[in-house]
Amino acid sequence: MIKGIGVDVVEISRFQQAIDNWGDIFLHKVFTEREFAYSQSKKNQAQHFAARFAVKEAMSKAISTGWSGGFRWKDVEVENDAAGKPSVILDGNIKKILAGKRIHISISHSENVVIAFAVIEEE
């Protein structure tokens, strides 16, 4: 049974502007060390940071508490398996809220836009 669904769209150029304006301070506030290292290792870094940001936003919408429910940026970490399939590692309050739930993530992008979906399913 589906318990929550969230979606977010991020313009890559606007995310690049945020990186240009606030730099590593912003990136380290939002992303875990593994997300930072992964995105920094890619040719189009802004696209990879934007994708991870979109997943975090989609997750905040899917849990239905949004930011008022104790959601913290680093409580949702995006990783990719060897084939590139994204998934999330949960921490903190979000890990407790979603204990026993299955999380499905999908990310897609064009040259200009990233979109992410998050679905929370009762196991």
TORKOL-4160 file (C-alpha; in steps of 0.2 Angstrom, whole numbers, padded with zeros to 4 digits, m for minus):
123
<pt num="1" X="0000" Y="0000" Z="0000"/>
<pt num="2" X="0007" Y="0017" Z="m0005"/>
<pt num="3" X="0009" Y="0029" Z="0010"/>
<pt num="4" X="0016" Y="0044" Z="0002"/>
<pt num="5" X="0022" Y="0051" Z="m0014"/>
<pt num="6" X="0032" Y="0066" Z="m0018"/>
<pt num="7" X="0040" Y="0075" Z="m0033"/>
<pt num="8" X="0052" Y="0089" Z="m0036"/>
<pt num="9" X="0059" Y="0098" Z="m0051"/>
<pt num="10" X="0075" Y="0108" Z="m0050"/>
<pt num="11" X="0082" Y="0119" Z="m0064"/>
<pt num="12" X="0100" Y="0115" Z="m0065"/>
<pt num="13" X="0105" Y="0133" Z="m0070"/>
<pt num="14" X="0097" Y="0139" Z="m0054"/>
<pt num="15" X="0106" Y="0126" Z="m0044"/>
<pt num="16" X="0122" Y="0131" Z="m0051"/>
<pt num="17" X="0118" Y="0149" Z="m0046"/>
<pt num="18" X="0116" Y="0143" Z="m0028"/>
<pt num="19" X="0133" Y="0134" Z="m0029"/>
<pt num="20" X="0141" Y="0150" Z="m0036"/>
<pt num="21" X="0133" Y="0161" Z="m0023"/>
<pt num="22" X="0136" Y="0150" Z="m0007"/>
<pt num="23" X="0149" Y="0137" Z="m0013"/>
<pt num="24" X="0155" Y="0123" Z="m0002"/>
<pt num="25" X="0146" Y="0130" Z="0014"/>
<pt num="26" X="0129" Y="0128" Z="0005"/>
<pt num="27" X="0134" Y="0111" Z="m0002"/>
<pt num="28" X="0141" Y="0104" Z="0015"/>
<pt num="29" X="0125" Y="0110" Z="0024"/>
<pt num="30" X="0113" Y="0100" Z="0012"/>
<pt num="31" X="0124" Y="0085" Z="0007"/>
<pt num="32" X="0132" Y="0071" Z="0016"/>
<pt num="33" X="0151" Y="0068" Z="0013"/>
<pt num="34" X="0147" Y="0054" Z="0001"/>
<pt num="35" X="0135" Y="0064" Z="m0009"/>
<pt num="36" X="0147" Y="0078" Z="m0010"/>
<pt num="37" X="0161" Y="0067" Z="m0016"/>
<pt num="38" X="0150" Y="0058" Z="m0028"/>
<pt num="39" X="0144" Y="0074" Z="m0036"/>
<pt num="40" X="0161" Y="0082" Z="m0036"/>
<pt num="41" X="0168" Y="0067" Z="m0046"/>
<pt num="42" X="0156" Y="0070" Z="m0060"/>
<pt num="43" X="0159" Y="0081" Z="m0076"/>
<pt num="44" X="0142" Y="0090" Z="m0073"/>
<pt num="45" X="0143" Y="0093" Z="m0055"/>
<pt num="46" X="0128" Y="0104" Z="m0054"/>
<pt num="47" X="0117" Y="0091" Z="m0062"/>
<pt num="48" X="0121" Y="0078" Z="m0049"/>
<pt num="49" X="0120" Y="0090" Z="m0034"/>
<pt num="50" X="0103" Y="0096" Z="m0041"/>
<pt num="51" X="0097" Y="0078" Z="m0043"/>
<pt num="52" X="0101" Y="0074" Z="m0025"/>
<pt num="53" X="0093" Y="0090" Z="m0019"/>
<pt num="54" X="0077" Y="0085" Z="m0029"/>
<pt num="55" X="0076" Y="0068" Z="m0021"/>
<pt num="56" X="0078" Y="0076" Z="m0003"/>
<pt num="57" X="0063" Y="0088" Z="m0008"/>
<pt num="58" X="0053" Y="0074" Z="m0015"/>
<pt num="59" X="0056" Y="0064" Z="0001"/>
<pt num="60" X="0050" Y="0078" Z="0012"/>
<pt num="61" X="0034" Y="0079" Z="0002"/>
<pt num="62" X="0031" Y="0060" Z="0002"/>
<pt num="63" X="0033" Y="0059" Z="0021"/>
<pt num="64" X="0019" Y="0072" Z="0023"/>
<pt num="65" X="0027" Y="0081" Z="0037"/>
<pt num="66" X="0038" Y="0092" Z="0026"/>
<pt num="67" X="0051" Y="0103" Z="0036"/>
<pt num="68" X="0039" Y="0105" Z="0051"/>
<pt num="69" X="0041" Y="0086" Z="0055"/>
<pt num="70" X="0060" Y="0087" Z="0059"/>
<pt num="71" X="0066" Y="0084" Z="0042"/>
<pt num="72" X="0084" Y="0088" Z="0040"/>
<pt num="73" X="0094" Y="0088" Z="0023"/>
<pt num="74" X="0107" Y="0075" Z="0028"/>
<pt num="75" X="0094" Y="0063" Z="0035"/>
<pt num="76" X="0091" Y="0058" Z="0017"/>
<pt num="77" X="0106" Y="0052" Z="0008"/>
<pt num="78" X="0105" Y="0047" Z="m0011"/>
<pt num="79" X="0116" Y="0033" Z="m0017"/>
<pt num="80" X="0117" Y="0024" Z="m0034"/>
<pt num="81" X="0121" Y="0005" Z="m0036"/>
<pt num="82" X="0133" Y="m0001" Z="m0049"/>
<pt num="83" X="0120" Y="0000" Z="m0062"/>
<pt num="84" X="0116" Y="0018" Z="m0058"/>
<pt num="85" X="0099" Y="0014" Z="m0049"/>
<pt num="86" X="0096" Y="0027" Z="m0035"/>
<pt num="87" X="0091" Y="0023" Z="m0018"/>
<pt num="88" X="0091" Y="0032" Z="m0001"/>
<pt num="89" X="0099" Y="0029" Z="0015"/>
<pt num="90" X="0089" Y="0036" Z="0030"/>
<pt num="91" X="0096" Y="0043" Z="0046"/>
<pt num="92" X="0089" Y="0053" Z="0061"/>
<pt num="93" X="0071" Y="0056" Z="0064"/>
<pt num="94" X="0066" Y="0051" Z="0046"/>
<pt num="95" X="0074" Y="0034" Z="0049"/>
<pt num="96" X="0062" Y="0032" Z="0064"/>
<pt num="97" X="0047" Y="0039" Z="0054"/>
<pt num="98" X="0050" Y="0027" Z="0040"/>
<pt num="99" X="0055" Y="0012" Z="0049"/>
<pt num="100" X="0047" Y="m0004" Z="0041"/>
<pt num="101" X="0043" Y="0006" Z="0025"/>
<pt num="102" X="0050" Y="0003" Z="0007"/>
<pt num="103" X="0056" Y="0018" Z="m0002"/>
<pt num="104" X="0056" Y="0020" Z="m0021"/>
<pt num="105" X="0066" Y="0033" Z="m0030"/>
<pt num="106" X="0067" Y="0039" Z="m0048"/>
<pt num="107" X="0077" Y="0053" Z="m0055"/>
<pt num="108" X="0078" Y="0059" Z="m0073"/>
<pt num="109" X="0085" Y="0074" Z="m0081"/>
<pt num="110" X="0087" Y="0084" Z="m0097"/>
<pt num="111" X="0101" Y="0097" Z="m0101"/>
<pt num="112" X="0091" Y="0110" Z="m0090"/>
<pt num="113" X="0080" Y="0101" Z="m0078"/>
<pt num="114" X="0081" Y="0087" Z="m0065"/>
<pt num="115" X="0065" Y="0078" Z="m0058"/>
<pt num="116" X="0064" Y="0066" Z="m0044"/>
<pt num="117" X="0050" Y="0055" Z="m0038"/>
<pt num="118" X="0049" Y="0047" Z="m0021"/>
<pt num="119" X="0036" Y="0034" Z="m0016"/>
<pt num="120" X="0034" Y="0027" Z="0002"/>
<pt num="121" X="0026" Y="0010" Z="0002"/>
<pt num="122" X="0020" Y="0000" Z="0017"/>
<pt num="123" X="0029" Y="m0017" Z="0017"/>
